[in-house]
Amino acid sequence: MDFKSLSIERSWRSKSLEGTIRFSNKTGDITLKLNQSHIDRIFEVVAETMIEVAKDAARELTCTVIEHKKTIESKEGN
């Protein structure tokens, strides 16, 4: 099965979140309704991923700054 789409929206009737996820293959499509527990888990995974990406970016920026500082210091020493 191939992932087709994920939709999470706030319901205008109840103000709760509603969602669907769609998959397809050569025999057809399937759409699953997501309950609040599913939506909460998706948000947890997204939040955890955002934190890890931010940490990776911070580490990369820190390494880049240290490398540039060493380059500047070596040029100043000459």
N, C-alpha and C positions, 0 to 999 in steps of 0.2 A: 504494500500500500504506500502511496505517496501522499505526503501532507499537502493539503490544498489551502486551507485558511483557518484562522483562529479569530473569533470575534467575541469581545467582552464589552457589554454596554450596560449603562445604568437604565433600569426600567423606568419609564415615565409614570407607570401605574403605581408601583410599590416602592420606588426609589432604591430597590435592591439591585444587585448585579445579576445579569443574565449572560450566558455565553453558549457558544457552539464551536465545535471543531469539526473540520471536514477533511476527509481523506478520499482518495480515488484510486482505482486500478483499472485494468482493461475491461472488467465486467461491470463497472459502475462506480457511483459515489456513495459514501456513507456520511451522514451528519449525526454527531452525538451532542446531546444537550449537556451542558456543564452545570453542576450544582454549586452551591456556595463553597463547599469543601474543595472541589476541583479548582475553582477560581482562586481561592486562598492559596492553594499549593502552587499554582502557576505564578502568582505574585511573589511568593516566597522564593521560588527558583530565580525569577527575574531579579529580585532584590539582591540575592546572594551573588548572582553573576555580575551585577553592576558593581558591587563591592569589590569582587576579585579583579575586575577590569580596572577599577580605580587604583587598587593596590599595585597592579602590574604597571600602570602608567606612572605612578609615583616612583616606583623603583627605577624604571627606565629613565625618568627625568633626573632622578638623583644621580644615577650613574653618569649620565651625560654631563651634568653640572660638574661632577668630580673630575671627569676626563678633561673638560674644558679648563678647569682650574689648574690641573697639572700642566696642560699645554701653555697656559698663560704664565705660570710660575717658571717654567723652563725657559720661555722666551725672555722673561724679565731677568733671569739669572745670566743670560749671555751678554 
